[in-house]
Amino acid sequence: MSGAGDQCGDAVSAPAHRYAGRMSSVPHPSDGAARGDRSGKPVGRFRRMLDRLSSSQEELHSAELQQDAEAAGCTKIGDCGDRQIVKVTGTLRTVTLRPRAGVPALEAELFDGTAALDVVWLGRRSIIGIEPGRKLIASGRISMSHGRRVLFNPKYELRPLGQE
């Protein structure tokens, strides 16, 4: 009888051990392995489409501006260093008239999807075509002022309105 009891005990403990091992090897949905990679980025066409649909409008606009900068052969503003001669492109976010040392100065914030750059035209109260939402290409020497990138009196080209 003790032999039959031992067989019964072995039969019960063996399947429990077998299932316990399998249950611990199943990836949990909160793990990165369940997504197919370790970086947490979506994988596959459907996941990329879902990610694009769930992205904010600002993120999509930033990605589009970065592609425009690469296509135009311009330097990304985020990669620009102090006292570097650059050619950058982007969209004007704000345009303001702010005097500097008693001299009128037209200031605009240029954004290319990576960072912002202050563009300043000294001695100008207004420039036709320089308005918020307008795309332009600017070139000159970057300087740092109060922790922000600034481009004084740049050479610039307004991008055609049809390309916006």
MIZAKOL-750014 format. One record per atom (N, C-alpha, C): residue number from 0; residue in three letters; atom name; x, y, z. Coordinates in Angstrom, 3 decimals. Layout:
# MIZAKOL-750014
[NUM ala CA [X Y Z]]
...
This chain:
# MIZAKOL-750014
[0 met N [0.803 -1.176 0.000]]
[0 met CA [0.000 0.000 0.000]]
[0 met C [0.863 1.265 0.000]]
[1 ser N [1.939 1.203 0.679]]
[1 ser CA [2.804 2.360 0.689]]
[1 ser C [3.364 2.630 -0.694]]
[2 gly N [3.522 1.602 -1.533]]
[2 gly CA [4.012 1.789 -2.899]]
[2 gly C [2.987 2.544 -3.718]]
[3 ala N [1.679 2.255 -3.529]]
[3 ala CA [0.636 2.948 -4.270]]
[3 ala C [0.540 4.395 -3.830]]
[4 gly N [0.712 4.645 -2.545]]
[4 gly CA [0.658 6.007 -2.028]]
[4 gly C [1.812 6.841 -2.569]]
[5 asp N [2.988 6.212 -2.713]]
[5 asp CA [4.136 6.927 -3.236]]
[5 asp C [3.914 7.300 -4.688]]
[6 gln N [3.283 6.391 -5.433]]
[6 gln CA [3.024 6.692 -6.845]]
[6 gln C [2.048 7.846 -6.974]]
[7 cys N [1.061 7.854 -6.105]]
[7 cys CA [0.075 8.921 -6.147]]
[7 cys C [0.722 10.259 -5.799]]
[8 gly N [1.580 10.247 -4.812]]
[8 gly CA [2.264 11.472 -4.414]]
[8 gly C [3.192 11.967 -5.511]]
[9 asp N [3.862 11.033 -6.205]]
[9 asp CA [4.755 11.422 -7.289]]
[9 asp C [3.966 11.985 -8.456]]
[10 ala N [2.819 11.429 -8.731]]
[10 ala CA [2.010 11.872 -9.865]]
[10 ala C [1.490 13.294 -9.639]]
[11 val N [1.154 13.635 -8.421]]
[11 val CA [0.626 14.955 -8.122]]
[11 val C [1.746 16.002 -8.133]]
[12 ser N [2.887 15.655 -7.569]]
[12 ser CA [3.945 16.645 -7.471]]
[12 ser C [4.629 16.883 -8.820]]
[13 ala N [4.719 15.905 -9.680]]
[13 ala CA [5.398 16.079 -10.959]]
[13 ala C [4.672 17.086 -11.859]]
[14 pro N [3.340 16.992 -12.052]]
[14 pro CA [2.685 17.975 -12.917]]
[14 pro C [2.743 19.385 -12.340]]
[15 ala N [2.646 19.530 -11.030]]
[15 ala CA [2.701 20.857 -10.431]]
[15 ala C [4.050 21.498 -10.711]]
[16 his N [5.113 20.700 -10.623]]
[16 his CA [6.447 21.206 -10.899]]
[16 his C [6.584 21.572 -12.379]]
[17 arg N [6.055 20.755 -13.256]]
[17 arg CA [6.145 20.990 -14.697]]
[17 arg C [5.421 22.288 -15.076]]
[18 tyr N [4.246 22.552 -14.553]]
[18 tyr CA [3.476 23.742 -14.894]]
[18 tyr C [4.079 25.004 -14.269]]
[19 ala N [4.644 24.856 -13.095]]
[19 ala CA [5.225 26.021 -12.423]]
[19 ala C [6.367 26.600 -13.256]]
[20 gly N [7.169 25.727 -13.860]]
[20 gly CA [8.271 26.195 -14.693]]
[20 gly C [7.772 26.933 -15.924]]
[21 arg N [6.726 26.438 -16.537]]
[21 arg CA [6.191 27.076 -17.733]]
[21 arg C [5.543 28.418 -17.421]]
[22 met N [4.857 28.499 -16.313]]
[22 met CA [4.161 29.730 -15.975]]
[22 met C [5.143 30.862 -15.705]]
[23 ser N [6.297 30.548 -15.162]]
[23 ser CA [7.250 31.606 -14.865]]
[23 ser C [7.978 32.085 -16.119]]
[24 ser N [7.981 31.295 -17.202]]
[24 ser CA [8.695 31.699 -18.411]]
[24 ser C [7.812 32.487 -19.390]]
[25 val N [6.526 32.618 -19.086]]
[25 val CA [5.629 33.376 -19.952]]
[25 val C [5.861 34.864 -19.718]]
[26 pro N [6.146 35.644 -20.780]]
[26 pro CA [6.381 37.084 -20.558]]
[26 pro C [5.117 37.794 -20.114]]
[27 his N [5.278 38.665 -19.188]]
[27 his CA [4.159 39.450 -18.691]]
[27 his C [3.961 40.653 -19.605]]
[28 pro N [2.715 41.099 -19.884]]
[28 pro CA [2.485 42.240 -20.793]]
[28 pro C [3.206 43.514 -20.388]]
[29 ser N [3.545 43.671 -19.118]]
[29 ser CA [4.251 44.887 -18.705]]
[29 ser C [5.746 44.802 -19.002]]
[30 asp N [6.257 43.621 -19.364]]
[30 asp CA [7.675 43.467 -19.701]]
[30 asp C [7.943 44.027 -21.083]]
[31 gly N [9.174 44.429 -21.329]]
[31 gly CA [9.569 44.892 -22.652]]
[31 gly C [9.585 43.762 -23.662]]
[32 ala N [9.798 42.514 -23.204]]
[32 ala CA [9.863 41.381 -24.111]]
[32 ala C [8.521 41.129 -24.795]]
[33 ala N [7.429 41.490 -24.164]]
[33 ala CA [6.113 41.279 -24.758]]
[33 ala C [5.896 42.187 -25.955]]
[34 arg N [6.605 43.298 -26.024]]
[34 arg CA [6.458 44.216 -27.139]]
[34 arg C [7.321 43.824 -28.322]]
[35 gly N [8.212 42.882 -28.135]]
[35 gly CA [9.044 42.445 -29.229]]
[35 gly C [10.435 43.045 -29.209]]
[36 asp N [10.711 44.004 -28.366]]
[36 asp CA [12.055 44.573 -28.250]]
[36 asp C [12.273 45.088 -26.847]]
[37 arg N [13.470 45.531 -26.576]]
[37 arg CA [13.814 45.981 -25.238]]
[37 arg C [13.742 47.494 -25.097]]
[38 ser N [13.604 48.238 -26.203]]
[38 ser CA [13.623 49.700 -26.125]]
[38 ser C [12.269 50.302 -25.781]]
[39 gly N [11.184 49.533 -25.909]]
[39 gly CA [9.868 50.073 -25.621]]
[39 gly C [9.223 50.727 -26.821]]
[40 lys N [9.915 50.781 -27.967]]
[40 lys CA [9.360 51.377 -29.183]]
[40 lys C [8.475 50.359 -29.884]]
[41 pro N [7.391 50.808 -30.509]]
[41 pro CA [6.507 49.893 -31.224]]
[41 pro C [7.219 49.214 -32.391]]
[42 val N [6.849 47.973 -32.639]]
[42 val CA [7.442 47.185 -33.708]]
[42 val C [6.344 46.825 -34.697]]
[43 gly N [6.658 46.819 -35.971]]
[43 gly CA [5.708 46.418 -36.985]]
[43 gly C [4.928 47.591 -37.548]]
[44 arg N [4.351 47.357 -38.704]]
[44 arg CA [3.626 48.404 -39.416]]
[44 arg C [2.421 48.902 -38.627]]
[45 phe N [1.645 47.982 -38.070]]
[45 phe CA [0.459 48.388 -37.314]]
[45 phe C [0.843 49.197 -36.084]]
[46 arg N [1.886 48.765 -35.386]]
[46 arg CA [2.330 49.488 -34.191]]
[46 arg C [2.811 50.889 -34.545]]
[47 arg N [3.561 51.028 -35.661]]
[47 arg CA [4.039 52.351 -36.068]]
[47 arg C [2.866 53.256 -36.422]]
[48 met N [1.852 52.696 -37.125]]
[48 met CA [0.679 53.488 -37.476]]
[48 met C [-0.064 53.909 -36.206]]
[49 leu N [-0.195 52.997 -35.269]]
[49 leu CA [-0.869 53.301 -34.008]]
[49 leu C [-0.098 54.364 -33.236]]
[50 asp N [1.238 54.278 -33.246]]
[50 asp CA [2.061 55.273 -32.573]]
[50 asp C [1.888 56.644 -33.219]]
[51 arg N [1.832 56.676 -34.553]]
[51 arg CA [1.651 57.947 -35.264]]
[51 arg C [0.286 58.555 -34.957]]
[52 leu N [-0.740 57.721 -34.883]]
[52 leu CA [-2.083 58.219 -34.588]]
[52 leu C [-2.197 58.722 -33.150]]
[53 ser N [-1.420 58.132 -32.248]]
[53 ser CA [-1.510 58.539 -30.849]]
[53 ser C [-0.528 59.661 -30.502]]
[54 ser N [0.347 60.041 -31.436]]
[54 ser CA [1.300 61.122 -31.182]]
[54 ser C [0.573 62.463 -31.192]]
[55 ser N [1.141 63.405 -30.459]]
[55 ser CA [0.536 64.729 -30.426]]
[55 ser C [0.840 65.467 -31.724]]
[56 gln N [0.078 66.479 -32.000]]
[56 gln CA [0.265 67.284 -33.208]]
[56 gln C [1.636 67.943 -33.217]]
[57 glu N [2.119 68.353 -32.051]]
[57 glu CA [3.429 69.001 -31.948]]
[57 glu C [4.560 68.030 -32.305]]
[58 glu N [4.453 66.767 -31.847]]
[58 glu CA [5.467 65.767 -32.175]]
[58 glu C [5.512 65.496 -33.672]]
[59 leu N [4.356 65.406 -34.304]]
[59 leu CA [4.295 65.170 -35.747]]
[59 leu C [4.875 66.350 -36.515]]
[60 his N [4.575 67.569 -36.059]]
[60 his CA [5.098 68.774 -36.707]]
[60 his C [6.618 68.839 -36.552]]
[61 ser N [7.130 68.466 -35.395]]
[61 ser CA [8.574 68.466 -35.161]]
[61 ser C [9.275 67.477 -36.087]]
[62 ala N [8.700 66.300 -36.252]]
[62 ala CA [9.296 65.299 -37.142]]
[62 ala C [9.306 65.796 -38.588]]
[63 glu N [8.238 66.463 -38.992]]
[63 glu CA [8.157 67.015 -40.358]]
[63 glu C [9.203 68.112 -40.569]]
[64 leu N [9.390 68.981 -39.577]]
[64 leu CA [10.395 70.043 -39.678]]
[64 leu C [11.808 69.474 -39.749]]
[65 gln N [12.077 68.402 -39.014]]
[65 gln CA [13.393 67.774 -39.052]]
[65 gln C [13.671 67.187 -40.432]]
[66 gln N [12.652 66.601 -41.054]]
[66 gln CA [12.816 66.059 -42.405]]
[66 gln C [13.070 67.183 -43.402]]
[67 asp N [12.383 68.310 -43.247]]
[67 asp CA [12.603 69.465 -44.124]]
[67 asp C [14.031 69.980 -44.010]]
[68 ala N [14.564 70.031 -42.786]]
[68 ala CA [15.928 70.516 -42.565]]
[68 ala C [16.941 69.604 -43.253]]
[69 glu N [16.733 68.297 -43.160]]
[69 glu CA [17.637 67.357 -43.822]]
[69 glu C [17.552 67.493 -45.332]]
[70 ala N [16.337 67.657 -45.860]]
[70 ala CA [16.151 67.772 -47.308]]
[70 ala C [16.790 69.052 -47.852]]
[71 ala N [16.784 70.117 -47.070]]
[71 ala CA [17.360 71.391 -47.502]]
[71 ala C [18.876 71.441 -47.292]]
[72 gly N [19.444 70.420 -46.659]]
[72 gly CA [20.879 70.388 -46.416]]
[72 gly C [21.320 71.338 -45.321]]
[73 cys N [20.448 71.604 -44.379]]
[73 cys CA [20.749 72.543 -43.293]]
[73 cys C [21.164 71.805 -42.026]]
[74 thr N [21.842 72.525 -41.159]]
[74 thr CA [22.254 72.004 -39.856]]
[74 thr C [21.065 72.032 -38.911]]
[75 lys N [20.928 70.999 -38.088]]
[75 lys CA [19.874 71.000 -37.075]]
[75 lys C [20.250 72.010 -36.003]]
[76 ile N [19.292 72.782 -35.546]]
[76 ile CA [19.555 73.812 -34.532]]
[76 ile C [20.087 73.173 -33.250]]
[77 gly N [19.588 72.007 -32.906]]
[77 gly CA [20.049 71.313 -31.710]]
[77 gly C [21.520 70.933 -31.770]]
[78 asp N [22.094 70.827 -32.981]]
[78 asp CA [23.501 70.466 -33.152]]
[78 asp C [24.421 71.677 -33.257]]
[79 cys N [23.864 72.874 -33.277]]
[79 cys CA [24.669 74.091 -33.448]]
[79 cys C [25.380 74.467 -32.155]]
[80 gly N [26.654 74.825 -32.292]]
[80 gly CA [27.437 75.253 -31.136]]
[80 gly C [27.698 76.747 -31.174]]
[81 asp N [28.225 77.263 -30.083]]
[81 asp CA [28.527 78.683 -29.966]]
[81 asp C [29.609 79.080 -30.968]]
[82 arg N [29.410 80.230 -31.626]]
[82 arg CA [30.341 80.827 -32.579]]
[82 arg C [30.554 79.969 -33.830]]
[83 gln N [29.590 79.164 -34.160]]
[83 gln CA [29.663 78.309 -35.341]]
[83 gln C [28.889 78.967 -36.481]]
[84 ile N [29.443 78.952 -37.692]]
[84 ile CA [28.729 79.481 -38.860]]
[84 ile C [27.825 78.368 -39.377]]
[85 val N [26.540 78.678 -39.466]]
[85 val CA [25.554 77.651 -39.800]]
[85 val C [24.558 78.144 -40.847]]
[86 lys N [23.861 77.171 -41.422]]
[86 lys CA [22.709 77.421 -42.281]]
[86 lys C [21.599 76.558 -41.699]]
[87 val N [20.534 77.203 -41.219]]
[87 val CA [19.439 76.499 -40.554]]
[87 val C [18.115 76.839 -41.232]]
[88 thr N [17.146 75.972 -41.039]]
[88 thr CA [15.806 76.221 -41.563]]
[88 thr C [14.782 75.820 -40.520]]
[89 gly N [13.604 76.384 -40.620]]
[89 gly CA [12.541 76.060 -39.677]]
[89 gly C [11.353 76.982 -39.854]]
[90 thr N [10.477 76.946 -38.882]]
[90 thr CA [9.274 77.764 -38.888]]
[90 thr C [9.384 78.824 -37.804]]
[91 leu N [8.972 80.045 -38.137]]
[91 leu CA [8.968 81.126 -37.147]]
[91 leu C [7.796 80.918 -36.200]]
[92 arg N [8.088 80.815 -34.922]]
[92 arg CA [7.029 80.653 -33.921]]
[92 arg C [6.488 81.997 -33.468]]
[93 thr N [7.380 82.909 -33.115]]
[93 thr CA [6.962 84.232 -32.639]]
[93 thr C [7.799 85.303 -33.314]]
[94 val N [7.213 86.467 -33.478]]
[94 val CA [7.920 87.636 -34.002]]
[94 val C [7.549 88.811 -33.103]]
[95 thr N [8.582 89.463 -32.528]]
[95 thr CA [8.334 90.589 -31.621]]
[95 thr C [9.293 91.731 -31.918]]
[96 leu N [8.864 92.939 -31.565]]
[96 leu CA [9.723 94.118 -31.657]]
[96 leu C [10.189 94.426 -30.242]]
[97 arg N [11.499 94.312 -30.024]]
[97 arg CA [12.048 94.535 -28.691]]
[97 arg C [13.314 95.377 -28.821]]
[98 pro N [13.327 96.560 -28.257]]
[98 pro CA [14.528 97.396 -28.346]]
[98 pro C [15.701 96.781 -27.585]]
[99 arg N [16.886 96.903 -28.172]]
[99 arg CA [18.127 96.453 -27.528]]
[99 arg C [19.053 97.661 -27.447]]
[100 ala N [19.366 98.092 -26.259]]
[100 ala CA [20.238 99.250 -26.014]]
[100 ala C [19.736 100.485 -26.752]]
[101 gly N [18.416 100.690 -26.731]]
[101 gly CA [17.823 101.864 -27.347]]
[101 gly C [17.656 101.765 -28.857]]
[102 val N [18.055 100.666 -29.462]]
[102 val CA [17.939 100.473 -30.911]]
[102 val C [16.805 99.479 -31.166]]
[103 pro N [15.909 99.772 -32.127]]
[103 pro CA [14.850 98.803 -32.404]]
[103 pro C [15.458 97.488 -32.905]]
[104 ala N [14.839 96.392 -32.502]]
[104 ala CA [15.305 95.070 -32.929]]
[104 ala C [14.105 94.170 -33.159]]
[105 leu N [14.039 93.584 -34.343]]
[105 leu CA [12.988 92.627 -34.660]]
[105 leu C [13.511 91.252 -34.281]]
[106 glu N [12.823 90.584 -33.371]]
[106 glu CA [13.237 89.262 -32.898]]
[106 glu C [12.208 88.229 -33.318]]
[107 ala N [12.705 87.081 -33.752]]
[107 ala CA [11.829 85.968 -34.132]]
[107 ala C [12.421 84.677 -33.574]]
[108 glu N [11.561 83.753 -33.192]]
[108 glu CA [12.011 82.454 -32.719]]
[108 glu C [11.825 81.447 -33.839]]
[109 leu N [12.930 80.846 -34.278]]
[109 leu CA [12.933 79.856 -35.358]]
[109 leu C [13.017 78.470 -34.732]]
[110 phe N [12.116 77.566 -35.134]]
[110 phe CA [12.079 76.214 -34.580]]
[110 phe C [12.183 75.211 -35.713]]
[111 asp N [13.089 74.218 -35.564]]
[111 asp CA [13.274 73.216 -36.615]]
[111 asp C [12.918 71.799 -36.191]]
[112 gly N [12.305 71.631 -35.039]]
[112 gly CA [11.929 70.309 -34.568]]
[112 gly C [12.903 69.748 -33.546]]
[113 thr N [14.132 70.304 -33.487]]
[113 thr CA [15.101 69.833 -32.500]]
[113 thr C [15.303 70.853 -31.392]]
[114 ala N [15.328 72.129 -31.742]]
[114 ala CA [15.546 73.192 -30.756]]
[114 ala C [15.083 74.524 -31.354]]
[115 ala N [15.081 75.554 -30.532]]
[115 ala CA [14.693 76.898 -30.982]]
[115 ala C [15.926 77.781 -31.079]]
[116 leu N [15.831 78.780 -31.930]]
[116 leu CA [16.909 79.728 -32.173]]
[116 leu C [16.292 81.115 -32.270]]
[117 asp N [16.868 82.087 -31.575]]
[117 asp CA [16.395 83.465 -31.679]]
[117 asp C [17.105 84.135 -32.855]]
[118 val N [16.335 84.673 -33.776]]
[118 val CA [16.868 85.397 -34.927]]
[118 val C [16.581 86.868 -34.679]]
[119 val N [17.629 87.717 -34.716]]
[119 val CA [17.485 89.137 -34.371]]
[119 val C [18.004 89.996 -35.513]]
[120 trp N [17.152 90.916 -35.978]]
[120 trp CA [17.557 91.910 -36.969]]
[120 trp C [17.644 93.251 -36.237]]
[121 leu N [18.857 93.736 -36.019]]
[121 leu CA [19.063 95.003 -35.314]]
[121 leu C [18.741 96.166 -36.243]]
[122 gly N [18.089 97.209 -35.676]]
[122 gly CA [17.761 98.403 -36.439]]
[122 gly C [16.539 98.253 -37.331]]
[123 arg N [15.812 97.149 -37.207]]
[123 arg CA [14.618 96.929 -38.035]]
[123 arg C [13.381 96.870 -37.161]]
[124 arg N [12.342 97.563 -37.599]]
[124 arg CA [11.065 97.518 -36.885]]
[124 arg C [10.155 96.444 -37.465]]
[125 ser N [10.286 96.190 -38.738]]
[125 ser CA [9.506 95.134 -39.385]]
[125 ser C [10.200 94.740 -40.685]]
[126 ile N [9.921 93.531 -41.140]]
[126 ile CA [10.419 93.018 -42.410]]
[126 ile C [9.251 92.308 -43.072]]
[127 ile N [8.964 92.680 -44.296]]
[127 ile CA [7.848 92.055 -45.010]]
[127 ile C [8.126 90.566 -45.165]]
[128 gly N [7.153 89.753 -44.809]]
[128 gly CA [7.287 88.302 -44.917]]
[128 gly C [7.717 87.622 -43.634]]
[129 ile N [8.291 88.373 -42.708]]
[129 ile CA [8.691 87.795 -41.417]]
[129 ile C [7.480 87.862 -40.498]]
[130 glu N [6.821 86.723 -40.359]]
[130 glu CA [5.595 86.626 -39.556]]
[130 glu C [5.496 85.212 -38.991]]
[131 pro N [4.794 85.031 -37.885]]
[131 pro CA [4.661 83.696 -37.286]]
[131 pro C [4.060 82.696 -38.268]]
[132 gly N [4.628 81.492 -38.260]]
[132 gly CA [4.147 80.434 -39.136]]
[132 gly C [4.883 80.353 -40.465]]
[133 arg N [5.702 81.330 -40.770]]
[133 arg CA [6.417 81.359 -42.047]]
[133 arg C [7.694 80.523 -41.936]]
[134 lys N [8.016 79.767 -42.992]]
[134 lys CA [9.243 78.982 -43.030]]
[134 lys C [10.331 79.800 -43.699]]
[135 leu N [11.557 79.673 -43.165]]
[135 leu CA [12.680 80.375 -43.778]]
[135 leu C [13.972 79.615 -43.564]]
[136 ile N [14.962 79.976 -44.378]]
[136 ile CA [16.323 79.469 -44.242]]
[136 ile C [17.175 80.658 -43.824]]
[137 ala N [17.948 80.525 -42.760]]
[137 ala CA [18.801 81.607 -42.257]]
[137 ala C [20.228 81.098 -42.116]]
[138 ser N [21.177 81.989 -42.404]]
[138 ser CA [22.584 81.600 -42.237]]
[138 ser C [23.349 82.738 -41.584]]
[139 gly N [24.342 82.357 -40.801]]
[139 gly CA [25.164 83.320 -40.084]]
[139 gly C [25.919 82.643 -38.970]]
[140 arg N [26.437 83.434 -38.036]]
[140 arg CA [27.210 82.897 -36.903]]
[140 arg C [26.335 82.864 -35.656]]
[141 ile N [26.255 81.691 -35.045]]
[141 ile CA [25.484 81.484 -33.820]]
[141 ile C [26.248 82.075 -32.632]]
[142 ser N [25.540 82.733 -31.743]]
[142 ser CA [26.128 83.149 -30.466]]
[142 ser C [25.178 82.720 -29.362]]
[143 met N [25.691 82.670 -28.162]]
[143 met CA [24.863 82.292 -27.019]]
[143 met C [24.615 83.536 -26.173]]
[144 ser N [23.350 83.775 -25.854]]
[144 ser CA [22.981 84.904 -25.027]]
[144 ser C [21.964 84.432 -23.990]]
[145 his N [22.324 84.509 -22.729]]
[145 his CA [21.463 84.073 -21.624]]
[145 his C [21.035 82.619 -21.794]]
[146 gly N [21.951 81.779 -22.285]]
[146 gly CA [21.670 80.357 -22.426]]
[146 gly C [20.866 79.978 -23.654]]
[147 arg N [20.607 80.931 -24.545]]
[147 arg CA [19.833 80.649 -25.757]]
[147 arg C [20.698 80.915 -26.986]]
[148 arg N [20.442 80.148 -28.040]]
[148 arg CA [21.142 80.365 -29.303]]
[148 arg C [20.550 81.589 -29.991]]
[149 val N [21.425 82.484 -30.495]]
[149 val CA [20.972 83.709 -31.154]]
[149 val C [21.733 83.869 -32.462]]
[150 leu N [21.037 84.323 -33.483]]
[150 leu CA [21.619 84.608 -34.788]]
[150 leu C [21.308 86.073 -35.097]]
[151 phe N [22.338 86.933 -35.076]]
[151 phe CA [22.146 88.362 -35.308]]
[151 phe C [22.297 88.682 -36.793]]
[152 asn N [21.380 89.526 -37.290]]
[152 asn CA [21.392 90.010 -38.682]]
[152 asn C [21.756 88.923 -39.695]]
[153 pro N [20.969 87.848 -39.720]]
[153 pro CA [21.321 86.742 -40.612]]
[153 pro C [20.993 87.039 -42.073]]
[154 lys N [21.666 86.321 -42.938]]
[154 lys CA [21.267 86.270 -44.337]]
[154 lys C [20.111 85.273 -44.358]]
[155 tyr N [19.016 85.599 -45.020]]
[155 tyr CA [17.852 84.714 -44.949]]
[155 tyr C [17.138 84.605 -46.292]]
[156 glu N [16.421 83.512 -46.446]]
[156 glu CA [15.570 83.274 -47.609]]
[156 glu C [14.211 82.834 -47.085]]
[157 leu N [13.166 83.490 -47.552]]
[157 leu CA [11.815 83.063 -47.187]]
[157 leu C [11.452 81.871 -48.063]]
[158 arg N [10.914 80.834 -47.469]]
[158 arg CA [10.486 79.661 -48.233]]
[158 arg C [9.157 79.985 -48.906]]
[159 pro N [8.940 79.498 -50.107]]
[159 pro CA [7.675 79.766 -50.795]]
[159 pro C [6.473 79.261 -49.983]]
[160 leu N [5.384 80.004 -50.076]]
[160 leu CA [4.193 79.655 -49.314]]
[160 leu C [3.621 78.310 -49.724]]
[161 gly N [3.788 77.901 -50.952]]
[161 gly CA [3.255 76.614 -51.431]]
[161 gly C [3.927 75.430 -50.794]]
[162 gln N [5.131 75.578 -50.251]]
[162 gln CA [5.858 74.469 -49.645]]
[162 gln C [5.522 74.297 -48.173]]
[163 glu N [4.577 75.039 -47.677]]
[163 glu CA [4.201 74.919 -46.270]]
[163 glu C [3.060 73.974 -46.196]]
